[in-house]
């Protein structure tokens, strides 16, 4: 367990500077989706109610706050691995809670406006953004935030500080 925690808290920061582009994309999407859950009830409390979540208001607000804070953390590259792991779990739960019923044609949410409306092709079409977010977060979990990040600044300042102690 100690190795896993150490791995999460000490991500590689030597990756290309262009990892920033992926962080901006994923972080931006999570950030504005979190805001939308507060602004539009059908995206937040209403959606969680239709899906049958316990305590839908609390759950929707908790998820929204996590998306806003986590999105900002990804954008600036701070605690990137921990945030990416959180979003991977969140995306898996989101896919399971919404796409299985879409596959079966029993979704409590509105069906897609155009065919396919149910089945595997409907799921594959509707899952596209979830899939992209999940894979970007998996990449960030493995590769870290890159050189243009607060994780890099913290990592290099730790090395400079430890060199000064000797």
C-alpha positions as CSV (number, residue, x, y, z in Angstrom):
1,X,0.0,0.0,0.0
2,X,2.9,2.3,0.8
3,X,4.3,1.8,-2.7
4,X,0.9,2.8,-4.3
5,X,0.6,5.9,-2.2
6,X,4.2,6.9,-3.0
7,X,3.6,6.2,-6.7
8,X,0.5,8.4,-6.6
9,X,2.2,11.2,-4.7
10,X,5.4,11.3,-6.7
11,X,4.4,11.3,-10.4
12,X,6.9,11.6,-13.2
13,X,7.3,15.2,-14.3
14,X,9.8,14.8,-17.1
15,X,7.1,14.2,-19.7
16,X,6.7,16.5,-22.7
17,X,5.5,20.0,-22.2
18,X,2.7,19.3,-24.6
19,X,0.9,17.1,-22.0
20,X,-0.5,20.5,-21.0
21,X,-2.8,20.3,-24.0
22,X,-4.3,17.1,-22.7
23,X,-4.7,18.5,-19.2
24,X,-6.4,21.6,-20.6
25,X,-8.8,19.5,-22.6
26,X,-9.8,17.0,-19.9
27,X,-9.6,19.6,-17.1
28,X,-11.7,22.1,-19.0
29,X,-14.4,19.6,-19.8
30,X,-14.6,18.4,-16.2
31,X,-14.6,22.0,-14.9
32,X,-17.5,23.2,-17.1
33,X,-19.5,20.0,-16.7
34,X,-19.3,20.5,-12.9
35,X,-20.6,24.1,-13.3
36,X,-23.4,22.8,-15.6
37,X,-24.6,20.5,-12.8
38,X,-25.3,23.6,-10.7
39,X,-26.7,25.8,-13.4
40,X,-29.1,23.2,-15.1
41,X,-31.1,20.9,-12.8
42,X,-31.5,18.4,-15.7
43,X,-27.7,18.0,-15.7
44,X,-27.3,17.7,-11.9
45,X,-30.0,16.9,-9.4
46,X,-32.6,16.0,-12.0
47,X,-30.3,13.6,-13.7
48,X,-29.2,11.9,-10.5
49,X,-32.8,11.6,-9.4
50,X,-33.9,9.9,-12.7
51,X,-30.9,7.5,-12.4
52,X,-32.1,6.5,-8.9
53,X,-29.1,7.7,-6.9
54,X,-29.6,7.8,-3.2
55,X,-29.6,11.4,-2.0
56,X,-29.6,12.9,-5.5
57,X,-29.1,16.5,-4.4
58,X,-26.1,15.7,-2.2
59,X,-24.7,13.3,-4.7
60,X,-25.1,15.8,-7.6
61,X,-23.5,18.6,-5.7
62,X,-20.6,16.4,-4.4
63,X,-19.9,15.2,-8.0
64,X,-20.2,18.8,-9.3
65,X,-17.7,20.2,-6.7
66,X,-15.3,17.3,-7.4
67,X,-15.5,18.1,-11.2
68,X,-14.9,21.8,-10.7
69,X,-12.0,21.4,-8.2
70,X,-10.6,18.4,-10.1
71,X,-10.9,20.1,-13.4
72,X,-8.9,23.1,-12.1
73,X,-6.3,20.7,-10.6
74,X,-5.8,19.0,-14.0
75,X,-5.6,22.4,-15.7
76,X,-2.8,23.6,-13.5
77,X,-1.2,20.1,-13.1
78,X,-1.4,19.8,-9.3
79,X,-2.0,16.4,-7.7
80,X,-2.5,15.1,-11.3
81,X,-2.3,11.4,-10.6
82,X,-4.7,11.5,-7.7
83,X,-7.1,13.6,-9.7
84,X,-6.9,11.4,-12.7
85,X,-7.6,8.3,-10.6
86,X,-10.6,10.0,-9.1
87,X,-11.9,10.9,-12.6
88,X,-11.3,7.4,-13.9
89,X,-13.4,5.9,-11.1
90,X,-16.1,8.6,-11.7
91,X,-16.2,7.9,-15.4
92,X,-16.5,4.2,-14.9
93,X,-19.5,4.7,-12.5
94,X,-21.0,7.2,-15.0
95,X,-20.8,4.7,-17.9
96,X,-22.2,1.8,-15.8
97,X,-25.0,3.9,-14.4
98,X,-26.1,5.3,-17.7
99,X,-25.1,3.1,-20.7
100,X,-26.3,-0.3,-19.6
101,X,-29.9,0.9,-19.5
102,X,-29.3,2.6,-22.9
103,X,-28.1,-0.7,-24.3
104,X,-31.2,-2.4,-23.0
105,X,-33.5,0.4,-24.1
106,X,-34.7,1.0,-20.5
107,X,-32.9,4.2,-19.8
108,X,-34.7,6.6,-17.5
109,X,-32.9,9.4,-19.3
110,X,-34.1,10.6,-22.7
111,X,-33.1,8.4,-25.6
112,X,-30.8,9.8,-28.2
113,X,-32.6,12.2,-30.6
114,X,-31.6,10.2,-33.7
115,X,-31.1,6.5,-34.4
116,X,-29.6,4.4,-33.1
117,X,-31.7,4.8,-30.0
118,X,-30.7,1.6,-28.1
119,X,-28.3,-1.3,-28.4
120,X,-24.5,-1.4,-28.8
121,X,-24.4,1.2,-31.5
122,X,-26.3,3.7,-29.4
123,X,-24.0,3.0,-26.5
124,X,-20.9,3.4,-28.7
125,X,-22.2,6.7,-30.0
126,X,-23.2,8.1,-26.6
127,X,-20.1,6.9,-24.8
128,X,-17.6,8.8,-27.1
129,X,-16.9,11.7,-24.7
130,X,-16.8,9.4,-21.7
131,X,-14.3,7.2,-23.5
132,X,-12.1,10.1,-24.5
133,X,-12.1,11.5,-20.9
134,X,-11.4,8.1,-19.4
135,X,-8.4,7.5,-21.7
136,X,-6.9,10.9,-21.2
137,X,-7.2,10.5,-17.4
138,X,-5.5,7.0,-17.8
139,X,-2.7,8.7,-19.7
140,X,-2.3,11.3,-17.1
141,X,-2.3,8.7,-14.3
142,X,0.5,6.8,-16.0
143,X,2.6,9.7,-17.4
144,X,2.0,12.5,-14.9
145,X,1.4,16.1,-15.6
146,X,4.6,16.9,-17.6
147,X,7.0,19.8,-17.2
148,X,4.4,22.6,-17.5
149,X,2.7,21.9,-14.2
150,X,2.7,22.6,-10.5
151,X,3.6,18.9,-9.9
152,X,6.9,19.7,-11.8
153,X,7.5,22.9,-9.8
154,X,6.9,21.0,-6.5
155,X,9.0,18.1,-7.6
156,X,12.0,20.2,-8.6
157,X,11.7,22.4,-5.5
158,X,11.9,19.3,-3.3
159,X,15.1,18.3,-5.2
160,X,16.7,21.7,-4.8
161,X,15.7,21.8,-1.1
162,X,17.1,18.3,-0.4
163,X,20.4,19.3,-2.2
164,X,20.7,22.3,0.0
165,X,20.5,20.2,3.1
166,X,23.6,18.2,2.3
